[in-house]
Amino acid sequence: QDYKLSVLPDGAPIISVEAYTTMGWSEWSHAHVGIDTFGASAPAKAVYKKYGITGEDVAARSQKAIAHFKKLGHP
């Protein structure tokens, strides 16, 4: 538990970013960016855009998680 809190501090939004599945991350993170379906065959940039795994998507999901934590009274 001490190690977990040193890496993933309590009271801070944790966002997982995984090019494959988000499965398994729900135990550790509050928001997830990844593919939760079979996937697609195309150049990586096209697949990432289709499934919302671009830098802009990660930033938007992160901002949403931060805003949610602020509503809950976390700094």
Helices and strands as residue ranges (DSSP letters): H 2-7, E 15-17, G 25-27, E 31-33, H 44-50, H 55-71
